[in-house]
Amino acid sequence: MPTENHLLEIQQYFQAGYGLIALNTFEEERWLNGIREMATREQRQLDEWSAVVTLDSRASLLDQLKLMASGEQNHRLLLLKDIQPQFEDPQIVRALREASQHGQRYANTILLMGPDLHLPVELEKESILIELPLPDYETMQQLVEEVLLECDEKMDVSTLQDTPLFERLSQTVLGLTLSQARRTLVRGLHKTNNQINENLFLSLVADKQELLQGSDLLEYYDLTTDMESVGGLETLKEWLEQRSSAFTESARRQGIPAPRGALIIGVQGCGKSLIARAVAHRLKFPLLRMDISTLLASERGISERNMRMALQAAETMAPSVLWIDELDKGFAGASIDSKNDSTLSRLLGRFLNWMEEQRGKVFVVATANNIDQLPPETIRRGRFDELFFVDLPNYYERSEIFKIHMQRRHCDPTDFSLHELVERTDGYSGAEIEQIVASTLLECYSTGRAVTQEELMETAEEVVPLSKTMEEKIFEMREWANGRCRRATPDSRVQQMLDHEKRSGHLAEEPTIATAQREWKRLAQQDSLSAAISEYVRVNDMCTFEEIQTDFTPYFDTRGEHGLVIRQNPKVMLAVKFSEELNLVLSQLITGRRIYLHPTEAEAYKRKLPLPVLKQVPEDRQREFAWLPTRLRSVPPVTRSPALSQVGRIRKPGAATSEA
């Protein structure tokens, strides 16, 4: 139907007296056949010109245009092929303008046809530009049926037509011309001996990608990264899996809108780019990467043109995945709501308009690291289907990441104590875990040693994780994501419990409070004090220091001469009479933003410190010792106080609390 609709549109334009119509298309022969039939029905003379075959060996293009403007011939269609180079000639441009202006008077119309027409400014107001589409789904269905019969006469195509395989075949070759689609299908079927399987689809995508390359505005990636290559991010994976079914033709017929895409924000090195590549593999769509910096040009208007051409290329490849890496850097400082008329702001506006209006099957996966540079317009609902936040990997995810990188390098994960490695790398990103495995293997290989647990642990000790070098930044990202983004990862400790129960053969029950209580106790028995306290705080929400000290006494020594204070205001006491080990772990968990302090009433404690009670951290430096009663939670307070995330350790705080 799109072919008939566009031919009708062309017919209506020249019936209305338009003297100049520009037709953008790569499929010259397909559209020429339709225009010839239309001219016959309208009883109009159709003449065709190209640089190779002229209308008359004695007549130049300029003469033909003058003839159209003179009125010596009426009801005439003049079709000019690949006219773009002729626009360099001012005489040709002027002749086209005069012929167009006289078109309505003499019922003459000039049709310009080419793959990438850009009209001179002199002709913009005299003409209409029509983008002629590539073959639609129904047209490709007919082609697929023809090619299957040509390749294998014995194939029963009628039984295949209503199957998902036939639908996928027709969808996969969308974005190609009819001739390209035919060649690609024939070549792919030849490779697979006329078998319709996954190898055929991978071959079609690869050939399609190769055919449509040639522009440096987009990078084309091979589909080599699957979902199994991504450790964790189960919530995001499940969301993507659900939406993959919405790209089918049956979903379209039922009115299910094709997903627009997802914006993935989070800590660098934690799998955002990896999941973008895995999405394309899951969907079996071509993967295109757009770098905003490559679109920028010094000449005004060229950057916007590059953006338009890049988005058109993505639509031409559809169904496809468009990956925009580091969206925050690409559009840093841009805003369509401001009066700033910068190139970046105009590019941002064009991109966001396209996101809202495009109805093609282009799934956009954008990633961002720096929330401060992220234009606010990008996070509005309606642009992306969902916003996800990717945090540092939890216990379960770190275990999966270690397994992936060990197996990729021909190491058996069962030869190592993953639990010990995972505990040691708390706060490490996926990229840092990969570095630990790769660096250890390289060092051992160069010296002829076997890889051991000790070698991996030593390398882990040497790596300084982002959670330390960018501690404040990561905390700010987490706080910003609360209430704005969906977490890409389910609750870490619940996932760890389920994984443990699967390994130990226990019943895979829904996690309960009793199950969660058993989990922190199990971790404490294994001397995993940091993980045990994190789990305890998660399960026993709003717990006190006093309760932690009491409940952990059966597992290790909790009493001693140490205490916690606010680092920026060291006379604000938080807790006293802790063992050195408990004091150290609690300070690390609080400073590392794994558990959070929430001011509370003194009545929450059975044993109160004999000091003046504060309700919040004072703005001025405290001159005398005072006590700030707090509870511990696994989520930050609504109103952030930076002082509450920085605690200091002191020894023998008895001078201030001699009666405590």
TIPAMAR-228849 format. One line per 2 residues: number of its first residue (from 1); their letters; for each residue x, y, z of C-alpha. Coordinates in nm, 3 decimals. Last residue first. Example, Ala and Ser with C-alpha at 12.3 -4.5 7.8 and 13.67 -1.06 7.14 Angstrom:
BEGIN
2) SA) 1.367 -0.106 0.714  1.230 -0.450 0.780
This chain:
BEGIN
660) AE) 2.787 0.460 7.952  2.896 0.622 8.275
658) ST) 3.234 0.746 8.158  3.093 0.880 7.835
656) AA) 3.327 1.159 7.725  3.641 1.024 7.882
654) GP) 3.519 0.674 7.791  3.577 0.737 7.419
652) KR) 3.871 0.499 7.444  3.957 0.486 7.074
650) IR) 3.801 0.692 6.800  3.674 0.609 6.453
648) GV) 3.537 0.870 6.214  3.216 0.885 6.017
646) QS) 3.141 1.042 5.680  2.797 0.958 5.540
644) LA) 2.608 1.153 5.806  2.806 1.469 5.731
642) PS) 2.673 1.476 5.374  2.320 1.534 5.508
640) RT) 2.059 1.427 5.253  1.694 1.485 5.313
638) VP) 1.512 1.168 5.213  1.748 0.954 5.420
636) PV) 1.954 0.690 5.236  1.838 0.330 5.199
634) SR) 1.983 0.019 5.372  1.890 0.156 5.714
632) LR) 2.068 0.222 6.044  1.914 0.418 6.330
630) TP) 2.065 0.721 6.493  2.096 0.890 6.833
628) LW) 2.328 1.195 6.809  2.516 1.225 7.140
626) AF) 2.703 1.533 7.260  3.062 1.613 7.353
624) ER) 3.130 1.983 7.400  3.244 2.238 7.142
622) QR) 3.032 2.113 6.851  3.138 2.272 6.522
620) DE) 2.856 2.473 6.369  2.590 2.323 6.141
618) PV) 2.480 2.081 6.410  2.421 1.719 6.303
616) QK) 2.060 1.643 6.388  1.834 1.583 6.686
614) LV) 2.114 1.616 6.943  2.109 1.468 7.293
612) PL) 2.333 1.605 7.571  2.545 1.319 7.704
610) PL) 2.494 1.023 7.935  2.474 0.778 7.641
608) KR) 2.150 0.583 7.647  2.121 0.211 7.703
606) KY) 1.774 0.098 7.596  1.796 0.294 7.270
604) AE) 1.502 0.399 7.049  1.404 0.642 7.327
602) AE) 1.688 0.871 7.213  1.476 0.969 6.911
600) TP) 1.612 0.915 6.559  1.869 1.050 6.311
598) HL) 1.906 0.818 6.006  2.251 0.677 5.925
596) YI) 2.293 0.479 5.603  2.420 0.135 5.505
594) RR) 2.614 0.045 5.190  2.718 0.406 5.142
592) GT) 3.092 0.324 5.154  3.135 0.561 5.452
590) IL) 2.861 0.377 5.639  2.987 0.029 5.551
588) QS) 3.350 0.121 5.622  3.264 0.278 5.960
586) LV) 3.060 -0.028 6.058  3.341 -0.267 5.961
584) LN) 3.606 -0.073 6.156  3.399 -0.041 6.475
582) LE) 3.305 -0.408 6.466  3.673 -0.507 6.434
580) ES) 3.798 -0.264 6.700  3.538 -0.386 6.948
578) FK) 3.265 -0.134 7.024  3.227 0.057 7.350
576) VA) 3.071 0.370 7.201  2.824 0.486 6.936
574) LM) 2.729 0.805 6.750  2.918 1.085 6.927
572) VK) 2.924 1.442 6.794  3.252 1.574 6.929
570) PN) 3.424 1.481 6.602  3.229 1.727 6.383
568) QR) 3.348 1.665 6.026  3.419 1.299 6.104
566) IV) 3.091 1.239 6.287  3.185 1.000 6.567
564) LG) 3.215 0.622 6.614  3.354 0.429 6.910
562) HE) 3.628 0.198 7.032  3.712 0.054 7.372
560) GR) 3.575 -0.297 7.337  3.266 -0.507 7.286
558) TD) 3.166 -0.693 6.969  3.372 -1.011 6.996
556) FY) 3.252 -1.255 6.733  2.959 -1.476 6.636
554) PT) 2.743 -1.493 6.950  2.785 -1.113 7.005
552) FD) 2.631 -1.028 6.665  2.276 -0.981 6.799
550) TQ) 2.380 -0.756 7.089  2.614 -0.524 6.898
548) IE) 2.371 -0.492 6.609  2.085 -0.411 6.847
546) EF) 2.286 -0.138 7.021  2.390 0.018 6.694
544) TC) 2.020 0.057 6.617  1.792 -0.104 6.360
542) MD) 1.564 0.091 6.126  1.508 -0.205 5.891
540) NV) 1.592 -0.547 6.030  1.623 -0.725 5.695
538) RV) 1.842 -0.471 5.517  2.040 -0.394 5.830
536) YE) 2.112 -0.763 5.890  2.210 -0.813 5.525
534) SI) 2.465 -0.532 5.542  2.586 -0.664 5.879
532) AA) 2.641 -1.013 5.735  2.812 -0.885 5.421
530) SL) 3.066 -0.690 5.627  3.115 -0.971 5.879
528) SD) 3.181 -1.250 5.632  3.328 -1.464 5.913
526) QQ) 3.150 -1.773 5.770  2.928 -1.786 6.080
524) AL) 2.836 -1.421 6.018  2.732 -1.503 5.661
522) RK) 2.510 -1.786 5.785  2.357 -1.555 6.046
520) WE) 2.285 -1.294 5.780  2.114 -1.559 5.567
518) RQ) 1.913 -1.720 5.845  1.746 -1.385 5.911
516) AT) 1.661 -1.361 5.540  1.496 -1.701 5.546
514) AI) 1.295 -1.606 5.856  1.189 -1.280 5.690
512) TP) 1.074 -1.476 5.386  1.231 -1.545 5.046
510) EE) 0.989 -1.733 4.816  1.081 -2.096 4.834
508) AL) 1.337 -2.273 4.614  1.359 -2.575 4.842
506) HG) 1.715 -2.645 4.946  1.957 -2.814 4.708
504) SR) 2.268 -2.641 4.842  2.345 -2.472 4.511
502) KE) 1.987 -2.361 4.453  1.960 -2.238 4.813
500) HD) 2.278 -2.033 4.775  2.153 -1.872 4.454
498) LM) 1.823 -1.786 4.617  2.000 -1.633 4.915
496) QQ) 2.235 -1.430 4.693  1.941 -1.299 4.491
494) VR) 1.765 -1.198 4.812  2.087 -1.028 4.918
492) SD) 2.124 -0.827 4.601  1.768 -0.700 4.566
490) PT) 1.698 -0.706 4.194  1.937 -0.532 3.954
488) AR) 1.869 -0.277 3.681  1.706 -0.048 3.937
486) RC) 1.433 0.169 3.788  1.517 0.534 3.770
484) RG) 1.384 0.863 3.903  1.266 0.783 4.258
482) NA) 1.618 0.715 4.380  1.850 0.772 4.083
480) WE) 1.975 1.106 4.217  2.070 0.949 4.549
478) RM) 2.258 0.670 4.379  2.437 0.912 4.148
476) EF) 2.538 1.134 4.441  2.680 0.833 4.625
474) IK) 2.877 0.733 4.316  3.023 1.083 4.291
472) EE) 3.124 1.089 4.658  3.307 0.757 4.634
470) MT) 3.482 0.821 4.305  3.831 0.696 4.396
468) KS) 3.698 0.458 4.662  3.401 0.297 4.489
466) LP) 3.602 0.325 4.168  3.821 0.041 4.291
464) VV) 4.194 0.057 4.372  4.340 -0.264 4.231
462) EE) 4.644 -0.393 4.420  4.447 -0.598 4.672
460) AT) 4.256 -0.766 4.389  4.588 -0.867 4.234
458) EM) 4.691 -1.030 4.561  4.360 -1.218 4.585
456) LE) 4.397 -1.350 4.231  4.751 -1.471 4.299
454) EQ) 4.644 -1.633 4.627  4.364 -1.826 4.456
452) TV) 4.614 -1.970 4.212  4.697 -1.932 3.843
450) AR) 4.976 -2.168 3.747  5.320 -2.015 3.703
448) GT) 5.523 -1.989 3.381  5.641 -1.635 3.449
446) SY) 5.464 -1.467 3.155  5.159 -1.690 3.201
444) CE) 5.122 -1.602 3.568  5.141 -1.229 3.495
442) LL) 4.895 -1.252 3.208  4.648 -1.465 3.403
440) TS) 4.659 -1.232 3.703  4.612 -0.923 3.485
438) AV) 4.314 -1.075 3.301  4.134 -1.192 3.616
436) IQ) 4.185 -0.869 3.810  4.110 -0.653 3.505
434) EI) 3.782 -0.837 3.450  3.693 -0.766 3.813
432) EA) 3.776 -0.398 3.756  3.552 -0.387 3.447
430) GS) 3.266 -0.543 3.645  3.300 -0.273 3.910
428) YG) 3.447 -0.331 4.255  3.261 -0.231 4.574
426) DT) 3.290 -0.576 4.735  3.591 -0.739 4.570
424) RE) 3.715 -0.933 4.873  3.377 -1.095 4.936
422) VL) 3.352 -1.204 4.572  3.704 -1.349 4.576
420) EH) 3.639 -1.543 4.897  3.306 -1.676 4.770
418) LS) 3.461 -1.764 4.437  3.701 -2.006 4.604
416) FD) 3.885 -2.130 4.298  3.910 -2.451 4.093
414) TP) 3.532 -2.445 4.041  3.577 -2.134 3.822
412) DC) 3.755 -2.348 3.558  3.989 -2.125 3.359
410) HR) 3.979 -2.120 2.978  4.005 -1.741 2.944
408) RQ) 3.635 -1.690 2.864  3.557 -1.933 3.147
406) MH) 3.741 -1.712 3.396  3.582 -1.393 3.265
404) IK) 3.228 -1.531 3.281  3.274 -1.699 3.620
402) FI) 3.414 -1.384 3.781  3.123 -1.183 3.642
400) ES) 2.869 -1.433 3.779  3.021 -1.412 4.128
398) RE) 3.028 -1.033 4.108  2.660 -1.039 4.013
396) YY) 2.559 -1.252 4.313  2.748 -1.033 4.560
394) NP) 2.627 -0.703 4.414  2.763 -0.526 4.108
392) LD) 2.820 -0.149 4.132  2.500 0.026 4.030
390) VF) 2.315 0.036 3.700  2.017 0.273 3.702
388) FL) 1.746 0.221 3.442  1.519 0.472 3.269
386) ED) 1.225 0.325 3.079  1.023 0.368 2.761
384) FR) 1.245 0.650 2.641  1.124 0.979 2.493
382) GR) 0.770 0.958 2.629  0.867 1.015 2.991
380) RI) 1.116 1.296 3.036  1.471 1.182 3.104
378) TE) 1.624 1.330 2.789  1.478 1.677 2.846
376) PP) 1.687 1.719 3.161  2.011 1.726 2.957
374) LQ) 2.260 1.490 3.125  2.577 1.676 3.221
372) DI) 2.529 1.647 3.598  2.412 1.285 3.562
370) NN) 2.756 1.177 3.440  2.772 0.815 3.328
368) AT) 2.518 0.786 3.046  2.399 0.511 2.813
366) AV) 2.146 0.522 2.531  1.976 0.215 2.384
364) VF) 1.740 0.310 2.103  1.519 0.045 1.939
362) VK) 1.450 0.139 1.578  1.139 -0.034 1.444
360) GR) 1.000 0.265 1.262  0.736 0.488 1.409
358) QE) 0.962 0.785 1.470  0.776 1.078 1.625
356) EM) 0.888 1.095 1.987  1.247 0.983 1.935
354) WN) 1.272 1.198 1.621  1.168 1.503 1.819
352) LF) 1.430 1.415 2.080  1.704 1.388 1.815
350) RG) 1.611 1.713 1.643  1.601 1.902 1.971
348) LL) 1.933 1.757 2.083  2.094 1.853 1.753
346) RS) 1.961 2.208 1.789  2.093 2.230 2.144
344) LT) 2.429 2.091 2.033  2.457 2.350 1.754
342) SD) 2.401 2.629 2.003  2.091 2.845 1.994
340) NK) 2.084 2.897 2.372  1.746 3.036 2.466
338) SD) 1.698 2.742 2.702  1.432 2.473 2.684
336) IS) 1.613 2.280 2.411  1.909 2.221 2.640
334) AG) 2.268 2.135 2.554  2.554 2.169 2.803
332) AF) 2.684 1.816 2.748  2.496 1.654 2.457
330) GK) 2.759 1.397 2.354  2.906 1.370 2.702
328) DL) 2.575 1.285 2.868  2.474 1.048 2.586
326) ED) 2.775 0.836 2.672  2.713 0.567 2.408
324) IW) 2.420 0.605 2.173  2.328 0.257 2.050
322) LV) 2.070 0.234 1.773  1.927 -0.118 1.755
320) SP) 1.772 -0.214 1.421  1.450 -0.317 1.251
318) AM) 1.523 -0.105 1.071  1.840 -0.048 0.866
316) TE) 1.678 0.235 0.672  1.553 0.382 0.999
314) AA) 1.908 0.384 1.136  2.032 0.540 0.812
312) QL) 1.762 0.807 0.838  1.878 0.883 1.191
310) AM) 2.236 0.927 1.068  2.123 1.140 0.772
308) RM) 1.920 1.371 0.996  2.206 1.405 1.245
306) NR) 2.449 1.481 0.963  2.213 1.748 0.826
304) ES) 2.194 1.905 1.170  2.574 1.912 1.186
302) IG) 2.594 2.056 0.833  2.362 2.349 0.913
300) RE) 2.634 2.597 0.997  2.980 2.493 0.881
298) SA) 3.209 2.382 1.164  3.086 2.024 1.172
296) LL) 2.957 1.800 1.452  2.816 1.460 1.364
294) TS) 3.129 1.268 1.473  3.097 1.415 1.824
292) ID) 2.749 1.267 1.867  2.882 0.912 1.834
290) MR) 2.611 0.684 1.695  2.651 0.308 1.727
288) LL) 2.453 0.077 1.502  2.367 -0.284 1.586
286) PF) 2.178 -0.482 1.321  1.884 -0.670 1.476
284) KL) 1.890 -1.035 1.587  1.673 -0.931 1.885
282) RH) 1.894 -1.107 2.138  2.214 -1.007 1.957
280) AV) 2.103 -0.644 1.939  2.025 -0.643 2.312
278) AR) 2.368 -0.793 2.393  2.546 -0.495 2.240
276) AI) 2.352 -0.251 2.459  2.407 -0.481 2.760
274) LS) 2.783 -0.450 2.716  2.766 -0.071 2.693
272) KG) 2.593 -0.049 3.031  2.798 -0.327 3.193
270) CG) 2.936 -0.184 3.518  3.251 -0.008 3.396
268) QV) 3.111 0.337 3.459  2.856 0.376 3.735
266) GI) 2.504 0.438 3.617  2.246 0.548 3.365
264) IL) 2.074 0.330 3.107  1.821 0.509 2.886
262) AG) 1.588 0.257 2.725  1.420 0.222 2.387
260) RP) 1.124 0.313 2.171  0.927 -0.011 2.209
258) AP) 0.700 -0.096 1.912  0.339 -0.015 1.992
256) IG) 0.101 -0.311 2.034  -0.196 -0.248 1.804
254) QR) -0.288 -0.612 1.759  -0.152 -0.612 1.403
252) RA) 0.177 -0.473 1.533  0.206 -0.754 1.788
250) SE) 0.148 -1.011 1.513  0.421 -0.845 1.307
248) TF) 0.671 -0.904 1.585  0.866 -0.623 1.750
246) AS) 0.661 -0.640 2.072  0.804 -0.984 2.153
244) SR) 1.142 -0.829 2.238  0.974 -0.614 2.499
242) QE) 0.945 -0.889 2.757  1.309 -0.994 2.707
240) LW) 1.428 -0.636 2.755  1.246 -0.604 3.088
238) EK) 1.382 -0.941 3.203  1.736 -0.837 3.113
236) LT) 1.698 -0.506 3.300  1.575 -0.686 3.611
234) EL) 1.851 -0.947 3.580  2.137 -0.697 3.566
232) GG) 2.373 -0.985 3.655  2.676 -1.091 3.453
230) VS) 2.649 -1.005 3.084  2.811 -1.247 2.841
228) EM) 2.509 -1.479 2.866  2.303 -1.198 2.713
226) DT) 2.494 -1.229 2.387  2.790 -1.035 2.250
224) TL) 2.909 -1.125 1.899  2.649 -0.948 1.685
222) DY) 2.895 -0.752 1.470  2.899 -0.377 1.517
220) YE) 2.836 -0.100 1.263  2.953 0.253 1.338
218) LL) 2.737 0.544 1.226  2.820 0.884 1.078
216) DS) 3.109 0.745 0.871  2.866 0.637 0.600
214) GQ) 2.959 0.352 0.367  2.779 0.064 0.527
212) LL) 2.432 -0.037 0.414  2.532 -0.344 0.217
210) EQ) 2.766 -0.470 0.489  2.498 -0.444 0.757
208) KD) 2.249 -0.627 0.538  2.503 -0.899 0.472
206) AV) 2.570 -0.943 0.846  2.198 -0.936 0.931
204) LS) 2.119 -1.191 0.659  2.402 -1.422 0.771
202) LF) 2.286 -1.407 1.134  1.934 -1.491 1.016
200) LN) 2.053 -1.786 0.809  2.267 -1.918 1.092
198) EN) 1.963 -1.907 1.320  1.772 -2.146 1.093
196) IQ) 1.582 -2.159 0.762  1.768 -2.430 0.570
194) NN) 1.812 -2.371 0.196  2.160 -2.525 0.203
192) TK) 2.262 -2.280 0.478  2.508 -2.076 0.270
190) HL) 2.284 -2.089 -0.040  1.993 -1.965 0.167
188) GR) 2.199 -1.665 0.277  2.312 -1.581 -0.077
186) VL) 1.959 -1.603 -0.218  1.819 -1.394 0.065
184) TR) 2.085 -1.123 0.027  2.046 -1.106 -0.351
182) RA) 1.666 -1.071 -0.324  1.686 -0.812 -0.046
180) QS) 1.934 -0.603 -0.244  1.710 -0.611 -0.554
178) LT) 1.401 -0.518 -0.353  1.584 -0.235 -0.178
176) LG) 1.692 -0.301 0.177  1.551 -0.163 0.501
174) LV) 1.339 -0.470 0.570  1.537 -0.788 0.502
172) TQ) 1.510 -0.910 0.861  1.138 -0.841 0.885
170) SL) 1.040 -1.074 0.602  1.262 -1.351 0.738
168) RE) 1.131 -1.298 1.090  0.770 -1.331 0.971
166) FL) 0.851 -1.651 0.781  1.014 -1.791 1.095
164) PT) 0.723 -1.682 1.317  0.488 -1.902 1.110
162) DQ) 0.193 -1.794 0.897  0.371 -1.829 0.564
160) LT) 0.550 -2.157 0.629  0.269 -2.395 0.544
158) SV) 0.214 -2.216 0.211  0.587 -2.220 0.135
156) DM) 0.597 -2.596 0.091  0.955 -2.626 -0.032
154) KE) 0.997 -2.862 -0.327  1.090 -2.584 -0.569
152) DC) 1.382 -2.486 -0.349  1.577 -2.172 -0.431
150) EL) 1.315 -2.021 -0.663  1.031 -2.114 -0.427
148) LV) 1.208 -1.952 -0.132  1.288 -1.645 -0.343
146) EE) 0.927 -1.590 -0.448  0.788 -1.632 -0.094
144) VL) 1.050 -1.394 0.043  0.960 -1.137 -0.225
142) QQ) 0.589 -1.153 -0.142  0.662 -1.110 0.228
140) MT) 0.895 -0.821 0.145  0.610 -0.638 -0.025
138) EY) 0.385 -0.694 0.278  0.656 -0.562 0.514
136) DP) 0.720 -0.242 0.321  0.960 -0.185 0.033
134) LP) 1.174 0.129 0.071  1.000 0.459 0.106
132) LE) 0.988 0.753 -0.139  1.085 1.073 0.040
130) IL) 0.896 1.353 -0.135  1.038 1.704 -0.180
128) IS) 0.807 1.977 -0.313  0.933 2.256 -0.533
126) EK) 0.942 2.629 -0.601  1.023 2.736 -0.246
124) EL) 1.336 2.519 -0.229  1.450 2.594 -0.583
122) EV) 1.675 2.895 -0.526  1.810 2.734 -0.206
120) PL) 1.962 2.459 -0.417  1.791 2.123 -0.377
118) HL) 1.957 1.839 -0.192  1.870 1.506 -0.352
116) DP) 2.018 1.190 -0.205  1.909 0.879 -0.396
114) GM) 1.787 1.054 -0.711  1.476 1.152 -0.906
112) LL) 1.370 1.500 -1.017  1.021 1.517 -1.172
110) IT) 0.939 1.822 -1.388  0.572 1.897 -1.435
108) NA) 0.385 2.062 -1.724  0.021 2.167 -1.705
106) YR) 0.101 2.476 -1.919  0.001 2.746 -1.670
104) QG) 0.074 2.531 -1.367  0.430 2.457 -1.480
102) HQ) 0.531 2.812 -1.566  0.706 2.873 -1.232
100) SA) 0.868 2.528 -1.246  1.012 2.588 -1.593
98) ER) 1.155 2.921 -1.474  1.313 2.762 -1.167
96) LA) 1.457 2.470 -1.358  1.609 2.710 -1.612
94) RV) 1.767 2.912 -1.334  1.921 2.602 -1.174
92) IQ) 2.046 2.480 -1.513  2.202 2.817 -1.588
90) PD) 2.365 2.828 -1.242  2.547 2.497 -1.312
88) EF) 2.646 2.329 -0.984  2.290 2.194 -0.963
86) QP) 2.379 1.962 -1.252  2.564 1.729 -1.012
84) QI) 2.231 1.652 -0.832  2.029 1.558 -1.142
82) DK) 2.053 1.183 -1.089  1.756 1.114 -1.318
80) LL) 1.541 1.389 -1.472  1.175 1.300 -1.542
78) LL) 0.988 1.541 -1.772  0.611 1.506 -1.756
76) RH) 0.410 1.688 -2.025  0.056 1.813 -2.027
74) NQ) 0.149 2.096 -2.268  0.431 2.157 -2.520
72) EG) 0.525 2.495 -2.671  0.467 2.646 -2.329
70) SA) 0.804 2.818 -2.320  0.905 2.690 -1.976
68) ML) 0.911 2.322 -2.077  1.106 2.408 -2.394
66) KL) 1.362 2.601 -2.190  1.405 2.295 -1.971
64) QD) 1.460 2.074 -2.275  1.715 2.314 -2.421
62) LL) 1.910 2.317 -2.094  1.916 1.938 -2.086
60) SA) 2.076 1.937 -2.430  1.902 1.851 -2.750
58) RS) 2.070 1.704 -3.052  2.106 1.351 -2.913
56) DL) 1.743 1.365 -2.815  1.596 1.264 -2.485
54) TV) 1.938 1.199 -2.340  2.080 0.865 -2.228
52) VA) 2.404 0.891 -2.028  2.352 1.205 -1.818
50) SW) 1.993 1.104 -1.768  1.665 1.222 -1.915
48) ED) 1.319 1.067 -1.930  1.012 1.187 -2.120
46) LQ) 0.655 1.114 -2.011  0.368 1.243 -2.227
44) RQ) 0.052 1.259 -2.020  -0.262 1.059 -2.075
42) ER) -0.331 1.043 -1.702  -0.351 0.662 -1.709
40) TA) -0.033 0.644 -1.920  0.149 0.881 -1.686
38) ME) 0.048 0.664 -1.386  0.182 0.350 -1.553
36) RI) 0.513 0.524 -1.624  0.528 0.657 -1.266
34) GN) 0.481 0.306 -1.122  0.753 0.156 -1.340
32) LW) 0.984 0.444 -1.254  0.930 0.375 -0.885
30) RE) 1.068 0.021 -0.903  1.345 0.116 -1.148
28) EE) 1.485 0.405 -0.942  1.496 0.231 -0.609
26) FT) 1.744 0.445 -0.416  1.481 0.714 -0.364
24) NL) 1.435 1.087 -0.304  1.173 1.230 -0.543
22) AI) 1.182 1.603 -0.614  0.867 1.757 -0.765
20) LG) 0.881 2.075 -0.975  0.588 2.238 -1.158
18) YG) 0.321 2.179 -0.896  -0.011 2.239 -1.073
16) AQ) -0.255 2.063 -0.843  -0.270 1.769 -1.086
14) FY) 0.110 1.751 -1.050  0.077 1.721 -0.674
12) QQ) -0.218 1.481 -0.680  -0.029 1.237 -0.905
10) IE) 0.272 1.240 -0.675  0.047 1.165 -0.374
8) LL) -0.124 0.884 -0.567  0.219 0.734 -0.639
6) HN) 0.298 0.765 -0.269  -0.020 0.583 -0.167
4) ET) 0.028 0.309 -0.424  0.381 0.236 -0.299
2) PM) 0.275 0.259 0.068  0.000 0.000 0.000
